[in-house]
Amino acid sequence: MASLFEGIRVVLFDLDGTLIETNIDFELMRREILALGERYGIPACQLEGLDILTMLDTISAIVRERYGEGKSIKARREGLAILEKIELSHSAGAECIPGAEELVRALREAGIKVGIVTRNSRSAVAVSLSKTGITGDILLTRDDVPKTKPHPGHLLTALQMFKTTPQEAMIVGDHWMDVEAGKAAGMRTVGFLREGRPSDFFSSQQPDFVICDLRELIEQVQRLKM
């Protein structure tokens, strides 16, 4: 049986929830960004169903329309500072997800480059990576790109830096946004189904491959040597 990594030169990973665990309080983030919106006269109902960064983008756009560019920039900076503070408060406790170190090492031994693409802030990511020892050949945080996942530009920027094509790349992530971004970019996609999530978690996106343990991918890398 051919390896899932056949023809792959680059693997991009989501970070939090995929390679490391920080237990960031996303519900607190959501509440704080909703409160930010309310301070600018934007009711929660206008932000329903949006992910946290899209909520902040929406607040920024509405404030721009109502009060001008200066206030919009201020609101966005306030929101990013809120998110960064929460991320930093959890980063020092970051731990590797089982199999992460071994998988990154196996990929490098197979000559496959490793990139990390995350919606987290660069400052918080630096703390998490230092704590866990996980490294990538390229790191792209939300501070490094104009649009983050699920926009494919986040991944395509990484591929440009690697000087490779989407057909030679794979994205591994634990969220539908990772899969959606990978599909839009034309990459091979792997959904990491974390413990406690329903078996149909990725049904709306249909990744090329679903795993429940990162060590399943180590087995796939080892097939390249057969």
Secondary structure, DSSP 8 states (H G I E B T S, - for coil): ---TTTT--EEEE--BTTTEE----HHHHHHHHHHHHHHTT--GGGSTT--HHHHHHHHHHHHHHHH-HHHHHHHHHHHHHHHHHHHHHHHTT-EE-TTHHHHHHHHHHTT-EEEEE-SS-HHHHHHHHHHH----SEEE-TTS-SS-TTSTHHHHHHHHHHT--GGGEEEEESSHHHHHHHHHHT-EEEEE--TTS-TTTTTTT--SEEESSTHHHHHHHHGGG-
